[in-house]
Amino acid sequence: MEKKYDVIIVGAGHAGCEAALACARTGLKTLVITMDVDSIARMPCNPAIGGIAKGQIVREIDALGGEMAWNTDHCGLQFKMLNSSRGPAVWSPRAQCDKQLYSIMMAKTLENTGNLDILQSEAASIIVKNAKACGVKVLTGEIIESRAVIITAGTFLNGTIHSGKASFGGGRFNEKEAAHLSKSLTGDCGLTLSRFKTTTPPRVNGNSIDYSKMTEQPGDEKPRPFSHFTEVSKWRQNLKQISCWMTYTNPETHKMAAENLDLSSVNINGGNSKSPRYCPSIEEKIQRYPEKIRHQIFAEPEGYNTNEVYLNGLYTGLPFDLQEKMVNSVSGLENAKIIRYAYAIEYDYANPLQVKNSLETKTVENLFLGGQINGTTGYEEAAAQGFIAGVNAGLKLFGKSPLILGRNESYIGILIDDITAKGADEPYRMFTSRAEYRLSIRNDNADLRLMDIGRSIGLISDAMYKKFELYKKTLLDIYDGNTDNIAYDEELAPWSLEKAEEEVNIHKKYEGYIEIQRKTVSKMKKNEDRKIPDNFDYDSLESLSAESKERLNKVRPQTLGQASRISSIKPSDIAILTIHLEKQRKQKKDEKQIC
Ligand SMILES: Cc1cc2nc3c(=O)[nH]c(=O)nc-3n(C[C@H](O)[C@H](O)[C@H](O)COP(=O)(O)OP(=O)(O)OC[C@H]3O[C@@H](n4cnc5c(N)ncnc54)[C@H](O)[C@@H]3O)c2cc1C
């Protein structure tokens, strides 16, 4: 067994896989430690990738050189562009996936990547020397040294599963919880951990569903792949799409939930550990929207080789017998047989105010956190952070500045800026409404926004970049009407003329608005990017209120832009900080001149 690595990643979920691949592909000797190699990149909830705003994130990870989009294209069983009746700014790709295939394919990719080792074991503690992470001790006592450590432990830290009134330890159903690492994160690393929870709905046998009572939801007639590197025409030829189906809850379903609220695990701990507001259980829905007589349920296939069907929308914490009755009260599910029952899970997370916008912890150098551990929810949010944590661990070891994406250039930038400036008091998920510049940061132009960055960090190959340059030239040719010598599809692949023409049309539609946005961004950029020194003394600024000082001391923002987005920080506080930073800058300049 090797005992020395550049980077160790704890966890092989969606964050861990992206982190590991980003490190190994840039030449770093990388180790992924995971409790179970058979569950690499497992989707414990909905086997779907993308969706509103999340689809944009997946396209961005891809343009930067990550894996999620490519993996999805090769095990997706239904592709849909959500919001397609609205403007392209909010079009959001989504794919229903074959759950097992997704996991197997990602595991194979890890296995086949050079510089990357995989170890099935439980990380018990992080070795910290002089406030620097330098390795991991596994449960069996071995110490593995490294120059950086990335923790992507998902829902496993002190995980507790709740099903009705029953509770037991677990990282996911039938998987062991990580019972030791939290102690090291608090003790050795000085982090504070809190609790969140999340629920998952039951899965039923598709053979027991009466689809004639449901509405069919087919995939798109002209599906689009997620990855910029997937050749559309070949891919479409090989794709066999499977339909999803829609039905509704009814007053009987709601009555059953209402009468048994006290039996539901949704209210565990008196509701103290918060769950994702946007994936409410039926118990929460009927309390939040008592006027609604029905809620949508989507019956979604879980794979090509299984009849298991996921009941999206029927999240619940009720005991097994009541789950059964509730499922059978729904039209089309009268005789449905549950294969896996719904459950809730509670777990430790670290409020992301404790990480910098590079995702390195503020307490321990070279220790990075990515994914659900930072208080987010969702595979895509996790993958994005894992990718950035991996890239930034690598850049740090190469002695380079971290990759910090702007809010004006990516959803990933918004996600990390939001969580590091505001923290996460409830599980954070991405929405298009969080993006100030959503006309510019669309799913269709992720390559134009980010592929140069992917290239600069060494994750986009020369051959692919050459194709990308030809694509960019083709866009200009189409835009200018120079179509005589335009490239043809074979030369452009994996890009295509169809894609180029669509891109130019979308650009023309928005270019006036985008120009206005560009001017706003460049006006704001000076202040937005102005750095606040790590040791800045907020307490010395008498004009700041005690509350603002406390908040700024807690978050320790790295730029004025970040400071301005901290909740309870007022424009007047920013004005005070700006004046003070300007004073400091002038003072330093004067000192230099005297020297
Ligand atoms: C029951 C349930 C319901 C969910 N519901 C939703 C939902 O409604 N909506 C939604 O968006 N998301 C939901 N999710 C969340 C979604 O699964 C996560 O957001 C996503 O998987 C997080 O990815 P991750 O990589 O951060 O962690 P995970 O995918 O959880 O992966 C964690 C990895 O770390 C490993 N690990 C942990 N600790 C150790 C250790 N000490 N040593 C070695 N390996 C370790 C595990 O083996 C695993 O490989 C749900 C998850 C669960 C379990």
Boltz pocket constraint, residues with backbone or C-beta under 6 A from the ligand:
constraints:
  - pocket:
      binder: B
      contacts: [[A, 10], [A, 11], [A, 12], [A, 13], [A, 14], [A, 15], [A, 16], [A, 33], [A, 34], [A, 35], [A, 36], [A, 39], [A, 40], [A, 41], [A, 42], [A, 43], [A, 44], [A, 45], [A, 46], [A, 121], [A, 122], [A, 123], [A, 124], [A, 152], [A, 153], [A, 154], [A, 155], [A, 156], [A, 157], [A, 171], [A, 172], [A, 178], [A, 181], [A, 198], [A, 199], [A, 200], [A, 276], [A, 279], [A, 343], [A, 344], [A, 345], [A, 370], [A, 371], [A, 372], [A, 373], [A, 376], [A, 377], [A, 378], [A, 379], [A, 382], [A, 383]]
      max_distance: 6.0
